[in-house]
């Protein structure tokens, strides 16, 4: 004898998505938010970013600095991106963790938008690559 159970489903909560998800889920696999930040630079950075202390520090810093600090600097310097002021989406270490930056020192933190964070992360990956090639 075979028992068939019906699983109730609903649409993914992402605007316009028609994928079905279980009632106890909010988003489909494509639209689920990332669980945590994964660094491409070091395991140490991944360990820091996975900690409750970092999540708390990051959240508090962004509450105090909600605007991208690189956008604000560009505004003051009158660069070609002047006028493009974005909300910060992440908290970044000014001196990277792989270079010995203090992970929890507010003087080593800055709020960045996605655009500026990706630029800085790319530059750091290049910097790390060059420093490893020099060894």
C-alpha positions in Angstrom: 0.0 0.0 0.0 1.4 3.4 -1.0 0.5 6.6 0.9 0.7 9.8 -1.1 1.2 13.0 0.9 0.4 16.4 -0.6 2.9 19.2 0.2 1.4 22.6 0.2 3.5 25.2 -1.7 3.5 28.9 -2.4 5.3 31.3 -4.7 8.8 32.5 -4.0 8.7 35.9 -2.3 11.1 37.5 -4.8 9.2 40.0 -6.9 8.0 38.3 -10.1 9.4 34.9 -9.4 6.9 32.1 -10.1 8.9 29.2 -8.6 7.1 27.2 -5.9 8.6 26.8 -2.4 7.4 24.9 0.7 5.1 26.9 3.0 7.9 27.2 5.7 10.3 28.7 3.2 10.4 32.2 1.8 12.6 32.1 -1.3 13.5 29.6 -4.0 17.1 28.4 -4.3 17.8 31.1 -6.9 16.7 34.0 -4.6 17.7 32.8 -1.1 19.9 35.3 0.6 23.5 34.3 1.2 23.9 32.8 4.7 27.3 34.4 5.2 30.1 36.2 3.5 32.7 33.9 1.9 36.1 35.5 1.5 38.2 34.6 -1.5 41.3 35.8 0.3 41.7 33.7 3.4 40.3 31.1 5.7 41.0 33.4 8.6 38.8 36.1 7.0 36.0 33.4 6.6 36.4 32.5 10.3 36.0 36.2 11.4 33.1 36.8 9.1 31.2 33.7 10.4 31.5 34.8 14.0 28.6 36.4 16.0 31.0 39.1 17.2 31.7 40.2 13.5 28.0 40.1 12.6 27.2 42.3 15.7 30.2 44.7 14.9 29.2 44.9 11.2 25.6 45.6 12.0 26.4 48.3 14.6 29.0 50.0 12.4 26.5 50.1 9.4 23.9 51.6 11.7 26.3 54.4 12.6 27.6 54.7 9.0 24.6 53.9 6.7 26.0 55.7 3.6 28.9 54.3 1.5 32.0 56.1 2.8 33.8 55.8 -0.6 30.8 57.5 -2.3 31.0 60.3 0.2 34.8 60.7 -0.4 34.1 60.8 -4.2 31.5 63.5 -3.6 34.0 65.6 -1.7 36.7 65.1 -4.3 34.4 65.9 -7.2 35.2 62.7 -9.0 33.3 61.4 -12.0 31.1 59.5 -9.6 30.2 62.6 -7.7 26.5 62.7 -7.0 26.3 58.9 -6.8 25.6 58.4 -3.1 24.6 54.8 -2.2 23.5 53.1 0.9 26.2 50.9 2.4 25.6 47.2 1.9 28.7 45.9 3.7 31.4 46.7 6.2 34.9 46.5 4.9 38.3 46.4 6.6 40.4 49.3 5.5 43.6 47.3 6.1 42.7 43.8 4.9 42.7 41.0 7.4 45.4 39.1 5.4 47.6 42.2 5.8 47.2 42.2 9.6 44.2 44.5 9.9 42.3 44.4 13.2 38.9 42.8 12.4 37.0 44.6 15.2 38.7 48.1 15.4 36.2 50.7 14.2 39.2 52.8 12.9 39.9 49.9 10.5 36.3 49.7 9.2 34.4 51.5 6.5 30.8 51.1 5.1 30.8 50.4 1.4 28.1 50.0 -1.3 28.3 46.9 -3.6 30.1 48.9 -6.3 33.0 50.2 -4.1 33.2 46.9 -2.1 33.7 44.9 -5.3 36.4 47.4 -6.6 38.3 47.2 -3.3 38.0 43.4 -3.1 39.3 43.0 -6.6 42.3 45.3 -5.8 43.0 43.3 -2.6 42.9 40.0 -4.5 45.4 41.5 -7.0 47.6 42.8 -4.2 47.6 39.4 -2.5 48.4 37.7 -5.8 51.4 40.0 -6.4 52.7 39.6 -2.9 52.6 35.8 -3.1 54.3 35.8 -6.5 57.1 37.9 -5.1 57.9 35.3 -2.4 
